Each structure stands twice: as C-alpha cells, then as structure tokens.
Amino acid sequence: MKAIAVTPRTQNSARLIDAPTPALHEHGALVHVIRCGICGTDAEINQGLYGEAPRGSDYLILGHENLGRVEQVGASVRAVKPGDLVVATVRRPDDCHNCSHGESDMCLKGDYSERGIKGLHGYLAEYYLEVPEYLIPVPPELVDVAVLLEPLTIVEKGLWQAYKIQERLMWEPRTAVVFGAGTVGLLAALALRAKGLTVAVVALSPRGTLNSQIAEAAGAQYFSTQDISIDDLPKKLGRIDVIFEATGSSLVAMKTLEILGVNGISILSSVTGGNKTVQFPADVVNQRMVLGNMVAFGTVNANRRYFDMGVGSLAQFQKLWPGLLMRFVTRRVPLADFTIEVLEDRNGVKTTIEISKE
Ligand SMILES: [Zn+2]
C-alpha cells in the first residue's frame, strides 16, 4: 500500500513509500483510510524535532488526524463491522495506573506510544489495523467533517476538565477568550459558543481572513493583535471567565494570567518546544491569582471519553452552523500528489490528504 513516512530525526525526510498492508488478525479491524488532516506536529516530525519509528522499522508512517471505513474484521470482533465509519484514537497506554484505567492522556510514566508520532505507525496510509477499543464509530452524516474529530478532542478535554474543576465554586461563566485561530482555537470558539458564552477570538492574523470569518460566523468576536493589545481585553470585554490558549506561544500562555477575571480558569494547550525565557510580573500575577481564586491548568491529548463527546459536538455544530465545519478544510491533496511543501503550508486552516472515496 501507499503511505507517507519519515525517517525519524531526519530533516525533510517525508515521502510517499510502498509499505506492507497490515495483515488482519482475529481481534483486529482493517480500516481503509478516507483522509487524514495535517497539523503542526506532522511538520515538526518532518523537521526532525521528534518522532520515533516502531521497533524494528527504520521509518515512521505519519498521520494522526484520521477518518476511515472498516473494510474487514477479525472473527472475534463485534463492536465494529465492515462499512462502519471510524476515527481512531492516537495514544496507546503503558502499564502505569492511569493508563491501565483508560486514561492514557493522564499517563504517569511517559512510556506510552502514539500512532504517527511515537513508536507506532500512523494513519497516512491506505490501510491501518486496529482493535475496536481504539476505534470511535462515527454516524454517516458526519462523513465530510469527522476528520476534525481528533483536533476537537483537545478542546473537549480542556473544557470538560475546566468545568469539572470549577465545580469548586458557584460558577456561571459568561465571557470566554480564545487565543489562537488555528483549527484547535476555532473549534474551541465553536464549543464555547455552543455553551452559550460570549466569545472573543484573539489571534495574529488581520480581520477578514478565513479564520476570522469562521469565528464570526459562529457568533464570536474576532480581534487581531495588530489592532488591540492583550492588556486591553478586560476593558473591552469585562470579566473574562474562561481562557482557552492555543497559540503555540508560551508568552501568550503566561499573559492569560494577567487578564483572567476573578474566579476564572485558563486552559493551556500549547506545546511549546522551545527554550524561551521572558520577563514576567510575578508579584502581580501571583497576587491576582491568589486574591482572584484563579486556576490555570495544562491539558494534552485525549482519551476515548473525549472522542465520544466530540462526535456529539460535531453533530451539534453542524446543526447550529450548517456548512461551517466544511470551511475549515481549505486544501485537499490526493495521496499520490504529496510533497513536503504540503506539510509546511501555513495558509488556510486545515489541509487534508485524500486517500480514498467517502
Ligand atoms: Zn501511563
């Protein structure tokens, strides 16, 4: 079968390869991939920053934002059947306490593996094999948008955890700010709007780009940092109850603590791989957090619970804003036309690699 693979830790090694089609076994399902989304993680693996091949392999098949259709199942498989649309989760557990209880996103040891990233082949291939435990069935009416489910799970987990944490007090959030207007930021804006909050999306790009149009179509306000200083947001918006940070900038992540409102919560989701040091108003921020009962927490990856929740949210978003999710996919590249440039393309919102017909 055709697949897109890298030689891990080797810059610009992403290429189309011929790889063996996985062989079906009794407990597995063979999935024909429909499409995969490309994200910054894939680009960083291609840049050689991280990525790990499966044991015994000198290449790693990329791809973790996936959608496919079950083609064949093993004799003991009951949970999915041929023809089912499925999205596979990404992380696979090690033997720590949390992993052993279905929460590999909360892994204690760090010996987990991740398909397309760390120690396991990904989904940018014509086929993959998986056990039903890691396959999320998707209703047929979501076929054209379900490639967004994996990035949406980051939002689902962040918000679910934020609301869970805020059970510590009487809390009626009204205003949310999302930093970053990439796929995760925009999906966070939709999710917060769906909860009925007033939402402002703050990002680098000027107003008028597709990213701002998507935010505004969901009823969010859009501010470019070219037009407004982050410090001025509370004056503009009033008390900020929730912040979802998805810019990739540690500076912005720290800045959220300077503008968060009383009793508020800041959800930090940017994986900042660099080594940046910044000046930070520590006394002011600490005092604000103490006197304002504030919480900031980090969130990474997502277990099956958040995929199941995400399926419901995709259907809800489709109902609230018909056609809006389709606008996220700004470039579709057939598998055979893959080049490294596709991974580096920063225009638009989401690029997908199209592998087979829906
Ligand atoms: Zn673990």
Residues whose N, C-alpha, C, O or C-beta is under 5 A from the ligand:
A	BS01	ZN	D94 D95 C96 C99 C107 L108 K109 G110
